[in-house]
Amino acid sequence: MERGVNRRSLLAKTGIGASVLALGPLAASLASGAASPNDEKFDFDTPYSRIGWDDEKWDGAIRTEHVDHLIAGMSISDMDFKCAPVITAALARRVRHENWGETDMNSAGPMAFKRGIIEWNKRRYGIDQITLDNLEITTGVHPGLQAAMRAFTRPGDRVLLAAPIYNGFYSDIGYCKAVPEESPMKFVNGRYEIDWEDLERRMTPQVKVSILCNPQNPVGRVWSREELTRYGELCLKHNIVVLADEIFCDILAKDSAYVPFSTLENKAIVNNSVTFKSTSKSFSLACMKCAWFFSTNPDLFRAAADENHAYLNTLGMIASQAAYAGGEEWMRQCVDYLDGNQAFAHDYIRTNIPMIKVGKKPEGTYLTWIDISSVAEKIGAKEAAEEANRASGGGKDPRKVTPEQVVQHWFAKNAFVHMYPGSMYGLGGQNHMRVNFATSRKTLKAALDSLAGALKKISA
């Protein structure tokens, strides 16, 4: 470098930007090409133990199920793999600076983080509607949704859902003192579809917003452009704001295509929506508590942003920034591995576990929705649930025991596999369980072998 050259001017000219100066070694490593090389091979096959680290999916299940071990925790939706190395490196760099005061969200580093979000979504998905002016950082998708519902609903208003759907939405709705309005989906030719007639019938004046989950948790649908447009048209017709949770958008089957709600051709539909995203599923960063939302409608955006009281986790921002700046190759290999897990598990269940039924392989997410009707009947789950409720006097208690919970406990105690009961996911959850396949293939096979063995003992 020539003497006398201004370092700040040089960085600006080369596109590295002031964030390098602001964040020091961390930003420098990201800006100088800390991305994983395309020929690097990541290891998802070696099981990585999470037990003993206060882990909800493993330690929490062992505690609540009163078992001495688990073969597989397959409940909460996070992944069992080691974090992308670029994220660990970025966190380690920041930890070496031993001060944890408040972060200036208008300084160069957070602005570089926001630009990374914009660039990722534009490059990967053609979303060119996000700007620094319509992008809001929040502590997680849950707080973001709650902010939007506080802006657009009043106590007693209704929130429309196509069910079964992610159980966390019900907590968000209740927190905002609104009421869920559930439209049960139809199971057609091995996959779930929206019941359009029922959906519109429920669009009463009391319904102010609708939460749209795409890709859909728990059933794994990735909604088509036509389905999203129809959904948006109905909501626009009935003055219902669409809250699009697209947190699983990066995790797709090989033959699936994610259509962002914000890229629909009808701009009136797009302007009637707010979209919510995070790295928490794509890079398994749920504990980092960092997400964002955006809207092309300035009025909707400002109303939601005004209700957003985020207390950002600085490490969460750094982890997410590193993921988008250098973790794409790790994520690509991870998504391929997860798709292989889905194919392996579906083939295995169809071949070896006749008491469990599965539909078509999910179009997105690492989750699978299984039918456990035969298991429930065989172990007398309905009768056991009724007896438990009579004994506790909880027949009218919303926390009453369900047959699906009986099956959950049976699986944990007899196969040492823990998954979530379908009753958590609203209408349509009866006789179903949600299973998380985001683990090593070795752990997955061990879990399926154990389920097959336990069910074989009672199948005669």
ChimeraX attribute file (.defattr): number of C-alpha atoms within 10 A of each C-alpha:
attribute: neighborCount
match mode: 1-to-1
recipient: residues
	/A:1	6
	/A:2	5
	/A:3	5
	/A:4	6
	/A:5	9
	/A:6	9
	/A:7	12
	/A:8	13
	/A:9	12
	/A:10	13
	/A:11	15
	/A:12	12
	/A:13	10
	/A:14	8
	/A:15	10
	/A:16	18
	/A:17	20
	/A:18	20
	/A:19	21
	/A:20	21
	/A:21	17
	/A:22	15
	/A:23	16
	/A:24	14
	/A:25	15
	/A:26	22
	/A:27	26
	/A:28	17
	/A:29	19
	/A:30	20
	/A:31	18
	/A:32	10
	/A:33	11
	/A:34	20
	/A:35	21
	/A:36	18
	/A:37	13
	/A:38	11
	/A:39	7
	/A:40	10
	/A:41	11
	/A:42	15
	/A:43	14
	/A:44	19
	/A:45	13
	/A:46	13
	/A:47	16
	/A:48	13
	/A:49	11
	/A:50	16
	/A:51	16
	/A:52	8
	/A:53	9
	/A:54	10
	/A:55	13
	/A:56	16
	/A:57	21
	/A:58	25
	/A:59	17
	/A:60	14
	/A:61	24
	/A:62	22
	/A:63	12
	/A:64	9
	/A:65	18
	/A:66	12
	/A:67	13
	/A:68	9
	/A:69	17
	/A:70	20
	/A:71	18
	/A:72	26
	/A:73	31
	/A:74	26
	/A:75	21
	/A:76	17
	/A:77	21
	/A:78	23
	/A:79	24
	/A:80	22
	/A:81	20
	/A:82	17
	/A:83	15
	/A:84	22
	/A:85	18
	/A:86	23
	/A:87	24
	/A:88	14
	/A:89	16
	/A:90	23
	/A:91	19
	/A:92	13
	/A:93	16
	/A:94	20
	/A:95	12
	/A:96	8
	/A:97	9
	/A:98	7
	/A:99	8
	/A:100	10
	/A:101	7
	/A:102	10
	/A:103	13
	/A:104	11
	/A:105	14
	/A:106	9
	/A:107	13
	/A:108	17
	/A:109	25
	/A:110	21
	/A:111	16
	/A:112	19
	/A:113	22
	/A:114	21
	/A:115	16
	/A:116	18
	/A:117	23
	/A:118	18
	/A:119	19
	/A:120	15
	/A:121	16
	/A:122	14
	/A:123	10
	/A:124	9
	/A:125	16
	/A:126	14
	/A:127	17
	/A:128	13
	/A:129	16
	/A:130	20
	/A:131	16
	/A:132	12
	/A:133	12
	/A:134	17
	/A:135	22
	/A:136	21
	/A:137	26
	/A:138	26
	/A:139	21
	/A:140	24
	/A:141	23
	/A:142	18
	/A:143	20
	/A:144	30
	/A:145	26
	/A:146	21
	/A:147	22
	/A:148	26
	/A:149	28
	/A:150	21
	/A:151	19
	/A:152	16
	/A:153	20
	/A:154	14
	/A:155	13
	/A:156	14
	/A:157	20
	/A:158	24
	/A:159	25
	/A:160	26
	/A:161	25
	/A:162	26
	/A:163	24
	/A:164	25
	/A:165	26
	/A:166	17
	/A:167	16
	/A:168	11
	/A:169	19
	/A:170	19
	/A:171	13
	/A:172	19
	/A:173	22
	/A:174	14
	/A:175	14
	/A:176	21
	/A:177	17
	/A:178	21
	/A:179	18
	/A:180	22
	/A:181	20
	/A:182	20
	/A:183	24
	/A:184	22
	/A:185	21
	/A:186	16
	/A:187	13
	/A:188	10
	/A:189	9
	/A:190	11
	/A:191	17
	/A:192	19
	/A:193	16
	/A:194	18
	/A:195	14
	/A:196	17
	/A:197	9
	/A:198	14
	/A:199	20
	/A:200	16
	/A:201	9
	/A:202	16
	/A:203	23
	/A:204	14
	/A:205	11
	/A:206	17
	/A:207	23
	/A:208	22
	/A:209	25
	/A:210	24
	/A:211	23
	/A:212	23
	/A:213	25
	/A:214	24
	/A:215	27
	/A:216	27
	/A:217	26
	/A:218	28
	/A:219	24
	/A:220	25
	/A:221	22
	/A:222	25
	/A:223	24
	/A:224	15
	/A:225	17
	/A:226	11
	/A:227	14
	/A:228	18
	/A:229	18
	/A:230	14
	/A:231	19
	/A:232	25
	/A:233	18
	/A:234	16
	/A:235	24
	/A:236	18
	/A:237	11
	/A:238	16
	/A:239	16
	/A:240	24
	/A:241	27
	/A:242	25
	/A:243	23
	/A:244	21
	/A:245	25
	/A:246	21
	/A:247	23
	/A:248	24
	/A:249	24
	/A:250	21
	/A:251	24
	/A:252	23
	/A:253	23
	/A:254	12
	/A:255	7
	/A:256	15
	/A:257	18
	/A:258	21
	/A:259	21
	/A:260	22
	/A:261	25
	/A:262	24
	/A:263	16
	/A:264	16
	/A:265	11
	/A:266	12
	/A:267	12
	/A:268	14
	/A:269	24
	/A:270	25
	/A:271	19
	/A:272	23
	/A:273	27
	/A:274	25
	/A:275	26
	/A:276	24
	/A:277	23
	/A:278	27
	/A:279	27
	/A:280	24
	/A:281	19
	/A:282	23
	/A:283	26
	/A:284	19
	/A:285	20
	/A:286	18
	/A:287	11
	/A:288	20
	/A:289	24
	/A:290	28
	/A:291	26
	/A:292	20
	/A:293	26
	/A:294	26
	/A:295	26
	/A:296	22
	/A:297	16
	/A:298	13
	/A:299	12
	/A:300	21
	/A:301	23
	/A:302	18
	/A:303	16
	/A:304	24
	/A:305	22
	/A:306	13
	/A:307	16
	/A:308	21
	/A:309	13
	/A:310	18
	/A:311	14
	/A:312	19
	/A:313	17
	/A:314	20
	/A:315	18
	/A:316	21
	/A:317	23
	/A:318	23
	/A:319	27
	/A:320	25
	/A:321	25
	/A:322	29
	/A:323	28
	/A:324	22
	/A:325	24
	/A:326	22
	/A:327	23
	/A:328	21
	/A:329	19
	/A:330	23
	/A:331	19
	/A:332	15
	/A:333	17
	/A:334	22
	/A:335	22
	/A:336	15
	/A:337	20
	/A:338	26
	/A:339	24
	/A:340	16
	/A:341	20
	/A:342	25
	/A:343	15
	/A:344	16
	/A:345	20
	/A:346	20
	/A:347	14
	/A:348	16
	/A:349	19
	/A:350	14
	/A:351	9
	/A:352	16
	/A:353	19
	/A:354	16
	/A:355	19
	/A:356	19
	/A:357	16
	/A:358	20
	/A:359	18
	/A:360	15
	/A:361	22
	/A:362	27
	/A:363	25
	/A:364	32
	/A:365	32
	/A:366	28
	/A:367	26
	/A:368	24
	/A:369	23
	/A:370	22
	/A:371	20
	/A:372	21
	/A:373	19
	/A:374	15
	/A:375	21
	/A:376	23
	/A:377	14
	/A:378	14
	/A:379	16
	/A:380	14
	/A:381	22
	/A:382	19
	/A:383	15
	/A:384	17
	/A:385	20
	/A:386	16
	/A:387	14
	/A:388	17
	/A:389	18
	/A:390	14
	/A:391	10
	/A:392	11
	/A:393	11
	/A:394	14
	/A:395	16
	/A:396	9
	/A:397	10
	/A:398	7
	/A:399	9
	/A:400	17
	/A:401	21
	/A:402	23
	/A:403	25
	/A:404	26
	/A:405	23
	/A:406	21
	/A:407	28
	/A:408	21
	/A:409	20
	/A:410	20
	/A:411	20
	/A:412	24
	/A:413	19
	/A:414	14
	/A:415	21
	/A:416	23
	/A:417	27
	/A:418	27
	/A:419	22
	/A:420	22
	/A:421	25
	/A:422	29
	/A:423	21
	/A:424	22
	/A:425	23
	/A:426	20
	/A:427	17
	/A:428	20
	/A:429	22
	/A:430	19
	/A:431	23
	/A:432	25
	/A:433	26
	/A:434	25
	/A:435	23
	/A:436	24
	/A:437	29
	/A:438	27
	/A:439	25
	/A:440	21
	/A:441	20
	/A:442	12
	/A:443	20
	/A:444	23
	/A:445	18
	/A:446	15
	/A:447	22
	/A:448	20
	/A:449	16
	/A:450	19
	/A:451	21
	/A:452	19
	/A:453	15
	/A:454	18
	/A:455	19
	/A:456	14
	/A:457	8
	/A:458	11
	/A:459	13
	/A:460	6
